[in-house]
Amino acid sequence: MEFWQGAPDLSCERTQDELAAAGWTDGLPVVPPTAERVARMLHACGLDPGGVLAILPPCYNPATWQDVAINAVMAGCRAEYLPVVGAAVAAIAADEFNLLGIATTTGSATPLVIVNGPIAREIGMNAQANALGQGNRANATIGRAVHLVLQNIGGAKPGENDMATLGQPGKYTFCCAENEAESPWPPLHVERGFAASASVVTVVGASGTIEVVDSESQTAADLAQTFAQSMLIAGNIGSAGLLGGGEPLIIMPPEHAAVFQREGYTKDQVKAAIYERAVLAVVRLSAPMRERIRANAAADRIDGEVVRVARSPQDVMIVVAGGVGRKAAYVPTWSGTTRAVSRCVGTALNAEQAP
């Protein structure tokens, strides 16, 4: 590498120290949110600075477009990313997402942002190789902006209201687009009732990622078995006796999706095949956990001798993303009560957006 030849900003270190001392940063350097930068971003998107997108737990503060733009600037977003950030902010505020629980739990839950439709291509989001990793400005900064909003507007500050015991790297940024071009099935937003031409953001209360590697299985049944067994994590059992919370997510690379495609499996059939196999016998758990599961099962009128990944096959979510290789990810959802929420980009101020 060579030295950067641009003009130096002599106040950079002092500025970063001031912003960190104010509690506005996530521990990484940020772009100073000057009035000029924020105004340019809002003007470029034609947005009213005072427009309220949502009321954000845990402090129940209103999030205005200006507030969101301030955090988007700090995260390093381009102006054209702001409507996507806004849609994600509106989505996490929905009651069914349960942001209060996710933001304050001692667990590691955090919002995962998934983008579908034309906007993902227009702003250059990565849906292919390393989609959940580094290297793409849109993915990185959109996810980071959402988490800064949650901290700086919602009040989920580490050690104060955010009481995560360990946390996870996704609390810095957790965002990708779906690889619609290489998926054999309708994309997530269409599955959730939106038009294929719509630009949609879906948020998931994610507890982390588990890599699923299977280069050997060549049949749908065998691959479904691998996915199912990868989801049986005893330490992630929710209060209702479910593994991975209410809507466990599989991020499946195109090569794995192609295995199911060759046998004509629809996405619903893939979900059912995995669900049927993802069963953990309660006898494999510790004695105290067995007791809790059986007590909860009696209250919920469900089988107290097995633990399933979800209440029904339809609660299993599948998103196709990634590049070459047979490496997938299982994303356990928060073991509390949370549901994925979708919002159209460009209409984030309208809270009633169910298709």
SVG drawing of the C-alpha trace seen along z (x, -y; Angstrom):
<svg xmlns="http://www.w3.org/2000/svg" viewBox="-53 -23 56 62">
<polyline fill="none" stroke="black" stroke-width="0.4" points="0.0,0.0 1.0,-3.6 0.2,-6.7 -3.1,-8.4 -2.3,-11.5 -5.5,-13.4 -5.7,-16.6 -5.3,-15.9 -8.1,-16.7 -6.1,-18.1 -9.0,-17.9 -9.9,-14.3 -8.6,-12.7 -10.1,-15.4 -13.4,-15.1 -13.5,-11.3 -12.7,-11.8 -15.5,-14.3 -18.1,-12.0 -17.0,-9.0 -17.1,-11.0 -20.7,-12.0 -21.6,-8.3 -22.6,-8.6 -20.2,-6.0 -20.1,-2.2 -16.4,-2.1 -15.3,-2.6 -14.4,-6.0 -17.4,-7.7 -18.0,-10.5 -18.7,-13.7 -22.4,-14.5 -22.1,-18.2 -25.3,-20.2 -24.1,-20.5 -23.6,-16.8 -27.0,-15.9 -28.8,-18.6 -27.3,-17.4 -28.4,-13.8 -32.0,-14.8 -32.2,-17.2 -30.9,-14.5 -33.7,-12.2 -36.4,-14.9 -37.2,-14.1 -38.8,-16.3 -36.3,-16.5 -39.1,-16.6 -41.0,-13.6 -41.3,-10.9 -40.7,-7.4 -41.2,-5.5 -41.1,-5.6 -38.1,-3.5 -37.7,-1.4 -36.2,-1.0 -36.5,-4.7 -39.4,-5.3 -37.9,-8.3 -39.3,-9.5 -37.0,-8.9 -37.2,-11.7 -35.7,-11.6 -33.1,-14.1 -32.2,-11.8 -31.9,-8.9 -29.8,-10.9 -27.4,-12.0 -26.7,-8.3 -26.5,-7.4 -23.9,-10.1 -21.9,-8.8 -22.1,-5.2 -20.7,-6.3 -23.8,-6.0 -24.3,-7.5 -27.4,-9.7 -29.2,-7.0 -28.9,-4.5 -31.0,-6.7 -34.5,-5.4 -33.3,-1.8 -32.2,-2.7 -35.5,-4.5 -37.5,-1.4 -35.4,0.8 -36.0,-1.6 -39.7,-1.6 -39.7,2.2 -37.8,2.7 -40.3,0.4 -43.2,2.7 -44.8,4.3 -44.4,7.9 -40.6,7.4 -40.4,6.8 -37.5,4.3 -37.8,3.7 -37.0,7.3 -34.3,7.5 -32.6,4.3 -32.5,5.0 -32.0,8.8 -28.9,10.3 -28.8,12.5 -27.1,11.6 -30.1,10.7 -29.8,7.9 -31.6,6.8 -30.5,8.4 -31.5,6.4 -32.3,8.2 -33.0,6.1 -35.0,7.3 -36.1,5.8 -34.6,3.2 -33.2,0.9 -30.6,3.6 -29.2,3.5 -29.5,-0.3 -27.4,-1.1 -24.9,1.8 -25.6,4.1 -23.8,7.4 -25.9,10.5 -23.2,12.9 -19.7,13.8 -19.1,12.7 -22.6,11.2 -22.5,11.1 -18.9,10.1 -16.8,7.0 -16.1,5.2 -19.4,3.6 -20.1,0.1 -23.9,0.3 -24.2,3.5 -21.8,2.3 -23.0,-1.2 -26.8,-0.5 -26.5,2.2 -24.3,-0.1 -26.7,-3.0 -29.6,-0.9 -27.6,0.1 -26.4,-3.4 -30.1,-4.5 -31.0,-1.9 -28.2,-3.0 -28.5,-6.8 -32.2,-7.3 -33.7,-4.2 -31.3,-4.4 -29.9,-0.8 -26.5,-1.7 -24.2,1.1 -24.2,1.7 -27.1,-0.7 -30.3,0.5 -28.5,3.0 -27.7,5.7 -26.2,8.3 -23.9,10.7 -21.5,11.1 -23.2,9.5 -22.0,10.5 -20.2,8.9 -23.6,8.4 -24.3,5.6 -21.9,3.5 -23.6,4.2 -25.7,7.1 -27.1,6.5 -27.2,8.1 -29.3,8.4 -30.9,11.6 -29.3,13.2 -32.6,13.2 -30.8,13.8 -29.5,17.2 -32.5,18.3 -34.8,21.0 -37.7,19.7 -39.6,16.5 -37.6,14.0 -38.4,13.3 -40.4,10.1 -42.6,11.9 -43.1,14.8 -44.2,12.2 -46.8,10.8 -45.1,7.9 -44.9,7.3 -41.7,8.5 -41.0,5.0 -41.2,3.6 -38.1,2.6 -38.5,4.1 -36.5,4.3 -37.1,7.2 -35.7,7.3 -35.1,10.4 -34.2,10.6 -31.0,12.6 -28.9,14.3 -25.9,14.9 -24.8,17.3 -23.8,20.9 -21.9,22.1 -23.5,25.1 -21.0,27.0 -22.2,29.9 -20.4,30.5 -21.3,34.2 -25.1,34.4 -26.5,34.7 -30.2,35.3 -32.8,33.1 -33.4,35.5 -29.8,35.7 -29.2,32.0 -32.4,31.3 -31.0,33.7 -27.8,31.6 -29.7,28.4 -32.1,29.9 -29.3,31.3 -27.4,28.0 -30.3,26.2 -30.5,28.4 -28.7,26.1 -29.7,27.0 -28.5,23.6 -30.9,21.7 -34.2,23.1 -36.8,20.5 -39.4,20.3 -42.0,22.1 -39.8,25.1 -38.7,24.0 -35.2,24.0 -34.1,20.7 -37.0,18.7 -40.2,18.3 -38.8,18.0 -35.4,19.6 -33.6,18.4 -31.5,20.4 -29.3,18.3 -28.7,20.8 -26.1,20.5 -27.2,21.0 -25.4,24.4 -27.4,25.8 -30.6,24.4 -29.8,26.1 -29.8,29.5 -33.4,29.0 -34.2,27.5 -33.1,30.6 -35.7,32.6 -38.4,30.0 -38.7,28.9 -40.6,25.6 -39.5,23.4 -42.4,24.6 -41.4,28.2 -37.8,27.5 -39.1,25.9 -41.3,28.9 -38.4,31.3 -36.1,29.5 -38.9,29.0 -39.8,32.7 -36.1,33.6 -35.2,30.8 -36.4,32.5 -34.5,32.8 -35.4,35.4 -35.9,33.8 -34.0,36.7 -30.8,35.3 -31.1,32.2 -29.9,31.6 -32.3,32.5 -33.2,28.9 -33.9,28.0 -36.0,31.2 -38.1,30.1 -38.6,26.6 -39.5,27.8 -42.0,30.3 -43.6,27.7 -43.9,25.2 -45.1,27.9 -48.0,28.7 -49.0,25.0 -48.8,24.7 -50.5,28.1 -47.5,29.4 -45.4,32.5 -43.2,32.3 -40.8,35.1 -39.4,33.3 -38.3,29.8 -38.9,28.4 -37.3,25.5 -40.5,23.7 -44.3,24.0 -44.8,24.9 -42.8,25.4 -43.9,22.0 -42.1,20.4 -38.8,21.5 -37.4,18.7 -35.1,19.3 -33.2,16.7 -30.8,17.4 -27.5,15.5 -23.8,16.0 -21.5,17.0 -19.6,20.1 -19.4,22.9 -21.6,25.1 -21.4,23.1 -24.7,21.9 -25.6,20.2 -28.2,21.0 -29.4,17.8 -31.1,18.6 -33.7,16.0 -34.1,14.6 -35.4,17.1 -37.8,14.5 -40.9,13.5 -40.1,11.9 -41.4,12.0 -39.8,10.8 -41.2,7.5 -41.1,6.1 -41.5,2.5 -41.4,1.0 -38.6,-1.4 -39.9,-4.9 -43.1,-4.6 -41.5,-4.1 -43.6,-6.8 -46.7,-4.6 -46.8,-2.1 -49.6,-0.1 -47.7,1.5 -48.8,5.1 -49.5,6.2"/>
</svg>
